[in-house]
Structures are given as C-alpha cells and as structure tokens.
C-alpha cells in the first residue's frame, strides 16, 4: 500500500512539473503588455505553485503518518505540521513587507506575488530534497 501510494504521489508531482513548465515568472515577463495582464499572469503561476506545494506537503504528511504508524512516534509529524504553519506565516509576512515597501506603486501587487512564488518554490525544493533522502 505504501509503495502504491508513493508511486501515485510521485506521478502527481511529475505531472505538476510538466504542467508548470509554461507557467513561470519569466514567461509572464515575456508576455508583459501592461501591469494588469502581468499581474493576472502571476496569479496563474501562483495558483499553480500552490497546487504543487500542496502535493509536496501531502506527500511529506503521508510519509510521516506511515512512519508514526510503524514506530508509534508522532513527534516528527507534529513538528512538520507546526513547521508548515510557521512557513505559511513567514511567507505571508516576508512578502507583505516587500509589498508595503513598494506601495503605492502599481508594481506592489506583482512584487508580493513574485515573492510568494519564489518562497513557495524554495519550500517545494526543500520538500523534494527531504523526500529523496527518505527513499
């Protein structure tokens, strides 16, 4: 059961990577006609990154739940859940101050979204590396 679920999660992660190839900040910058369209493009990238990040979080949660079932120790799962809450708070605060520093410029929203995307990608990379180490 663990192997089958890991394979399914791996396939979901691979499909996100393939689907996201055309949705990057750089692709939005290339298309940039005006600030509104640029911001909308970043919204699509942000939504895509959120889905990918959630898949990685689900994967790590699943692995830690399986670990807890086999060992009886839930401390790693609890700490991961706490670290995820702290990550969300950090991401929001870090991007919010950047937004406020640029306000009231028309680029403030894009600054926030780019920060959000960069930090989320960093978390995805971190969870990806952790996942590889545990396999």
Secondary structure, 3 states (H helix, E strand, C coil): CHHHHHHHHHHHHHHHHHHHHHCCHHHHHHHCCCHHHHHHHHHHHHHHHHHHHHHHHHHHHHHHHHHHHHHCCCHHHHHHHHHHHHHHHHHHHHHHHHHHHHCCCCCHHHHHHHHHHHHHHHHHHHHHHHHHHHC
